[in-house]
C-alpha cells in the first residue's frame, strides 16, 4: 500500500521486505507506516567536537506530533501514542472456562451468554504471594514439539535463569511440526513485543524471527495488515491503532507509572531530535535542544525522566548513568532504532483525533481480526455495522485462523468472541494475578457480577450499569474481609480512594468494565458481559424468595406466623 509522508520536507520511505530490502509491503498492510527524514547517502558522518557543535534539527512530523501530545487530555494522549507508535502488547484472558466434555461443549457455543455460561472462577487466596517475574514467551502450546524453551529475559548467548530444555519425546515429530512451533513462538513474541533487538531482553527469540521472517511477514500482512521489517539487528512489527478509548498506555519501564501528556510530549521531542543525531551525543545538548523545542511551559523533570527511560528501554539510547552530572554524560544513539519507533504518520491528519481514526482504519475482516489478536474480548455491540456483519458471517472461521496462528483457544459467546491464552503469557496484565490490586479487582468484579447480573430471559445488552454506591460498599467489605488477613498493602488499606481508582482501572484495561458514554451525568461504570466468566456460576433455579429481584411481604401486624414470601419475578 502506498506509504504516507509525515509533513512537507520529509522523505518517502519505501515499504520493506522482511530482511529490510526495498520492496512492497503487501496490499493488506496498514497505512500507519511512518516516514521520517533520513540522512542522504552522501551526508557526512559527524564525530567528536564537530558533532557536539552541530545544531540538532528536529524532524517536522515528530515535532508536530509533540504539539498534539501537549494539547491532549490523558485519554487522548494514550490513544495518540497507540496510533503513532504502535508499541503496545497484546492482551488476552488466560484461564479457560470450565466446560463439560463432549463435542457440543459450551466454550464453542455461540448461543450461550457470558452472563450465564461456564466460568473460570477460582476462590480468592487469603494470602498474597510475592509477584512473579514478568511472563515470557516460552512455547506456543503444550505438546508442540521438543524445542528449547524461549525465555524473553535471557541475555544474548546465555540461558535464562530458569531456562530448561523441554523433555524430548520418545518418538520425534516430523520436521514440519518443529517448524510450526518455532513460527508460533516467533509470532507470539512479536505480538507481545513489537520491537525486538538482537541484544535486548528478548534476544533469545530474535533468531527464530529471522529464520522465519518471510513466512511471518506474509502471515501478519494477510491476517492483520501489519508490516514486519526484520533487519540484521532488530525486528519491528508495525501495529495499527486501536481507535479511541483503547485503554492502552505507555508506562515507565522501571516504576510502572503511566505516561502523562507531558511525558509523551518529551518522548516525541526526543525522537524528533534523535532520528538524525550523531552516534555520540552529549546529554546536555539533547536536553537544551528539547527545551528549545518544547511547546508551552518548560517540561516537568518527571516527564523528561520518563521519556528518557522509555528510550533507553527500547535501546534507542544507551545506558544513562544516574550518578554523573548532566554535562559529563555522553549518550550513545541508535538512529536506526529511533527511526523504527514511529509507526503512524500525522502528515495527512488534521489533528490528533483524525490521526487516531486514520491509524485504525481497515477493511472489516482485518479490523475485527486485529481486535481479536490484541484485546481480551470482541463484543459485537462495540463494532460498526460492517464489522459486525463480518463477525456474524465468520464467527467460527475468522477466530479459528488467528487461534491457529498464535496458539490460542477460541471462546464463543452470544455477545462476542474471546481468544484465550491458557499459558497466560500473551498478555501484559494478569487476572487472576498476585498482589493487592489484582486480588482486590478480581474479588470486586466477582461480587459486582453476583449483584447486577441479569436474570435468564431478562432483556439486556452486553453492558449493565453499576450503581456507584455499590462499588464503594463492595470494595469496603472486601478490604475489611481480606485486607489484613491477606497482607494487602497498607497504603491501599489506608487510602480506599486510591484502591478504588486503581482496581477499577485494572478492570477497565482488561475489558471487564467500561466507563459510561461521554456526556453521561453523573459519569459511572458499566459491567461488561465477559466479567461474568470470573464469577461463580449462577444459580439459575434459586429457592423461592431468594432471588435478586424477589420481595418479601411485610410482617403481619398481629402475632402469628410470617406471611408467605412473594413469588420471584420471572
N, C-alpha and C positions, 0 to 999 in steps of 0.2 A: 504494500500500500504506500502511496506517496507520502514521503516524510514531510513534516511541517517544520517551519522555522520559528525561532524564538521571537525575533524582532528585526527591524531593519539593521543591516550591517552584520548579522550573524551568518555563518556559513551553513550550507546544507550538508548533512551527514547521511551518507548512503546507508541503506539497510545492510546488515552484515550477515554472512553465513555463520555457522556455529563455531568456526575457528577464527573469526574476525576478518576474513577476506571480504572484499566488496561483493555485494550481491543482493538479491531481493529478499525481503523478509516474509513473503507469502501473502496471499490475499486475505487471510483471516487475521493478520497482525493488527493489533490495536494502533490507532493513530497517535496514542500517547507516547511517542518516542521523541526525546528531546534532541534538539540541535544546538550545540554550544559552539562558540567560536574556537577554532583550533589554530594553533600556530602553523604558518605555512612551512613547506618543506625546506625553504631556504632561510628561514628565520634563524638568527644567530643564537647560540646557547649561552645564557648568561651564567656567570660564575663569580665567586669571590666578591670583591668590593663593588664590581660593576653591577652584579645582581642586587646587592644591597642598596645601591644608589638609584637603581631603576625604579620608576614610578609604577605602582600596581594599578592596572586598568581593569575595572570590573566588567564582567560580561553583562550586556544590557538586558538580556532576557532574565537572568537570575536577579539582577538589580530590580527589575520590575516586579518579580515575584516577592522580593523582600518587602517592597512597599505594600503589596497586597496583604502579606502577613501582618505588617504593622497596623493595618487598618481593620483587621478581622477580630471578631469575638473568639473566645476559646474554641467553641464547637466548630466554627467555620475554619479556623486555623488548622484544626485537626484534619478536617476533610480536605483542605487545600494541600496539606502535607501528603495525604494519601494519593491525591490526584497528580501531584507534581513529582514526587519521589518514588512512590510505589514500593516502598521497602517494608511493608507490613507483612507479618507472618500469617499463615493460615490458622484457622481456629475451629476446632471441632469438639463435639461431645465425645467422651471416651467410653463410658460404661454402657454396654448394650442393655436393652430392656430384657427382662426375663420373659421368655415366651415358651409355651408348650411345644413339645416336639411334634413334627408332622409337616407335611407339605403345605398346609394352609396356616402356618404359624402367623400370628397377628403382626409380627415385626414387618412382614411384607404385605399387609392387608391395608389397602388404601381406604377401606370403608371404616376402619377403626379410628376413633378420635384419640388424640393425645390426652384429652381430659379424662378418658375412661379406659384407655388401653393399658397394656403391660407397662410396668415401671422399672426403673433402675434404682429404686430406693434402697438405701442401706442405712441402718441405725447409726446415729452420730456417736463417735467415740467420746468418752468422758475425759480423755487425756490428750492434750495436744502433743504431737510428735515434733521432733526437730524438722525443719524444712529440708526436703531432699534436694540434691543438686538439680540444675536445670535439665529438663528432659531432652534426650538426644536421639538422633536418628540411628536406630540400631538395626532394624530389619523391616522388611515390608510386611510380613506376616509369618506366623509360626509355620514351620514345615515348608519353607520356600526354597530350600537348597542349603547345602553346607557351605556357608560363606562366613568370612570373618565378620564379627560384629563391628559396625561402623559407629564409633562414638565421636560426636561432633566436637568434644572438648579436648581431644588428644592433640599433642604437639606434633609438628611435622616430623615424620620418620620414627616416632615413638608411639608405643601403645598407650591408650588411656589408662587412668588409674585402676579402673575396674574392668579393663578390656580382657576378654577371654574368648578363645575361638569357640564357635558352636560345635557341639559334638558331631562328629562325622556319622553319616548314615551307614547302615550296614550294606545297603545297596545304593550306589551312587545314582543320582538322577541324570537325565540327559543334559547335554550341554546347553540346550535352549532354555531349560529350567533355570540354570545358573545365570544366564544372560538376562532372563526376565526379572529375576530377583535383583540383580545389580541395577537394572534400569529403574526399577521401582524405588530402590533405595535412593538413587540419584534424584529422581523426580520429587520424592518426599523432602529431601534435603533442600532442593531449590525452592519448593513451595513454602518451606518453613524459614529459609534464609535466602532471600532473592539475590544477595551479593555474597559470593563465596570466593575466597582468595586461597592461593596455594600455600600461604604461610600464616593464615589466620586460624581462629579457633575451630573451624570446620574443615581444616586442610585434609583430614583423613578421607573425606568424601570427594575431594576435588578430582583425584584420578578417575573415579567412576564417571563423573560428569564429562570429563574429556574423552574417555573411552567411548561413551555412548552419545556424544554431543549431537551427531546428525539425527539419530532417532529421536532424542529428546526435543531437538528443535522442531521437528515435524509434528510431534505429538502436542507440544504446548501451543504451537501455531494452530493446529487443526481443532483441538478441543477447546482452548481458552483464548485464542487470539493473542497470546503473549509472544513477544520476541525474546529469544535466548541468544546471547552472544557469549561465546567461550573463547578466550584468548589463552596465551601461554601461562598467565599468572592469575587470572581471575575469571569468574563466570558471573554473568549478570542476567537475571530473569526480569525483564521489564514488565511489571504488572500494570494493569489498568486501574483506574479509580473505581471506587465503590459507590459514588454518588453522595448526596447529603445525608447527614446523621448516620454515618457509618460506624460510629463507636470504636474508631481506631485512633491511635495517637503514638507519637514517639515518647520515649521515656529516657531519663538519664541512665546510661548503662551501668552506673555504679550504685546510685541510690534508688532508682525506680521512680523518681519524681516525674510527673507528667510535664511535657514541654508546655510552655506558655507561648502566647503570640510573640512576645519579645524574644524568647528562645528560638523560635522558628525564624524570626527576622534575622537574628545574628547568624544562624546556620546558613540561610540563603545568601547573606552578605559575604560570609567567609568563602562559600563555594564560588560566588561570583568573582572573587579575587584569586582563588587558588587554581582555577582551570587553566590560567596562563602564567602562574607564578613560577619562579625558579625553583630548582630542586631543593636548594638550601635557602631558607628564608628566616631572617630574624623575627622572633615573635613580636617584638616591639613595633617593627614596621608593619606587620599584618594588623596589629591592633590599631595603630594610627590610621591606616587606610580604612579600616572598618568604622572607626569613629567618624571619619570624614564623610563616609557614605551612608551612615545611619540616618534613616528618616525620623524626624521628630526629635524627642528628647534623647539624651545620652542613654546608652544601654545599661541595664542593671548588671552588676557583677555576676549575679547568679545566672542570668540569661546567657551571658558571654561564656561562662564556665560550662554551662550545659551544652552549648553549641560545639565548643572545642572538644568536650568529652565524647560527643557523638562522632565527630570527625576522626578522632583517634581510635574509637572503637571500630569504625569502618576501614581503618588503616589508610585513610586519605592523608592523615598526619601521623608522623612517628610519635613515639612516646614523649610526653610533655613533662619534664621534671617539675615537681611541685616545690622543691627546696631551693631553687635558684631564682635570683631576681630576674625580672622580665627582660632587662637589657642583655642578660647573659645567655638567654635561651635562643638557640637556632633550630628551627623546625625542619624536619625532612618532609617534603611534599611529594605525594604521588599524583601527578597530574592526570594520569590515565584513570585512576580510581575517582578522582574529583569529577571528571567528565562522565563517568559511568553512573554517578549517583542520581542526577536528574532524569526523570522518565516522562514528564508531561510538559508540552510546550505552551507557554502563555501567549505566544505571538499572535494567534488568531482569536484569542479570547478577549472579550470586552472587559471582564472583571473577574474577581475570584469565583463568584457563583457560576459564571459562564464556563470557566476552566473546569470546575468540579463536575459540571454537567457534561462537557465535551469528553473528559477523560473516561467517563463511564459509558459512553455510547458504544453500542454494538448491536449486531443483528440478534433477534430474540433468543435463538438457541445458544449462542455464545454468551450472552448476558446471563442467562439462567445457569449455565454451567459454571461461569465464574462465581456466582453466588454459592453454588453447591460446593465448589472447591475451597472457597475462602471463609465461609461463615458457618456457624453451628447448625442452622436450620433455615430452610427456604419456605416461607409461608405464601400460599397462593394469593392471599389477600394483600400482600405487600407488593405484588408485581403489577406492572402495567398490563393492559388487556392483551397485547400481542405476546408478551412473555408468559402470561397466564395460560393462554391458548396453547402455546408450545409445550408448557409443562403438562397440561392435561393430555396432550396427544402423545407425549413421550415420557409419561410418568414412570415407566419401568426401564425403558431402553436408555434414556438420557443419563440418569444417575448411575446405571449399571456400568456404562462405559468409563465414567470417571472413577468409580469404585475399583474397577479392574486396573486402571492406570496407576492409582495411588495406593492400592492395598487397603481400601476402606470397606465398610459394610453399609448397606442401604437400609434405612428405616422409613417406610412409607406410612403416612397417616392421612386422615381425611383432610387435615388443614395444610399439609405440605410434605416436604421430604427433608431428611437429615442424613448426612454421610457420617458414620461413626468410625472412630479410630480406637479399636479395643486395646491397642498398645499404649494409648494415652500419651502419644508423643507428638503428633501433628497438631499442636496447639500451643499457644503462648500463655494460656490461662488454664488452670486445672480446677475442675469442680466435679466431684468432691476433691478436696485438697487438704493440706495441712495448714496449720496456723490459725490465728484468731479470725481473720476476715473470712477465709474460706469456710470455716466451720459455722460462723455466725450467719453467713449468707445462705448456706445450704439449709440450716435449721429454719431460717426466716422464710425461704421460698416454700419449704415443705409445709409449714403451718399456714402460710397465706393460701396455698392451694386448697388445703383442707377447709379453710373458712369460706372461700369465694368460688370454688369450683362449681360450674353449672351442673344441675342435675341432668341425668339422661333424658333426652327429649326436649329439654328446655332450649328455646331458640337463643343462640348466641353465636358470635363470631369467633375469631381467633384470639381476641383480647377481652379481658374482663376488668372493669375498674376496681381499683383497690382503695378503700377508704383510708385517708391519711392517718386518722386516729388508730386504725387497725395496725398499721405499720409500727407506730410508736408503742402500742400496747404489746404486740407480739415480741418486738425486739427487746423491750424491757423485761418481759417474762423470761426470754431466752438468756439474757445477760445474768439475771438473778439466779436462774437454774443451773447454768453451765459455767458462768464466768470464773469464779474462784475454784470450784472443783476441777475444772479442766485446765486451769493455769493460763487463762487468757491474758493478753497483755493488759497491764494495769492502766496504761494511758487510755485505752479504749473503754475500759470499765469506768474510768473517771470522766470521760468525755463521751457521753452517749450520742451527742450530735455528730461527732466525727465517726463513730461506729456506724451510725445510720447512713451517713453520707457515703462512706466507702463500701459498705456492704451492698447498698443499692447500686452503686457504680459498678461493682463486680457483676451483679446480676444483669445489669443493663448491657454490659460488654459481652456477656455470654448469651444474650438474646432471650433471656427468660422474663424480663420485664421491659417495658418501653415507656418513655415519657408521653404524656397526653399531647395531642396535636398543639402546635403553636397557636397562641391566641386563647387557649382554654383558661378560664379563670374560675377558681384558683388552679394553678398547674398541679398536676398529680402524676400518678403512675398507673400503668395498665399491666395486668398479669397476662403473659402470653401462654398459649396452649402448650408449647414444649416444656414449660415449667412443671407440668403435672408428671413428667417422667421421673422427677426426683422426689415425688411424694409417695406415701403408701398407696397401694391400690385402693380405689374407692369401694366402699360397701354399697353395692347397687341395690340391696334389699334391706335397708335398715329397719330396726324394730319400730313399730308404730309409735309415733310421737317423738322420735329421737332425731329426725332429720333436721337439716339446717333451716328449712322453711316451716317446720311444724310449730304449732301454737298450743299452749296448754290452757285449759279453761281456768278461770279464776276460782279459788276455793269457795265452797258454798258458805253462805252467811250463817247457816245453822250448823251445829255439830253434826258430824256424820262422815261417812267415807268420802274420799275425794271423788269429784266428778270424773267421768271418763275423759281421756285425752282426745283432743281433736284429731281428726284424721289428717294424715300427712298429705300435703298438697302434691298433686301429681306433677 
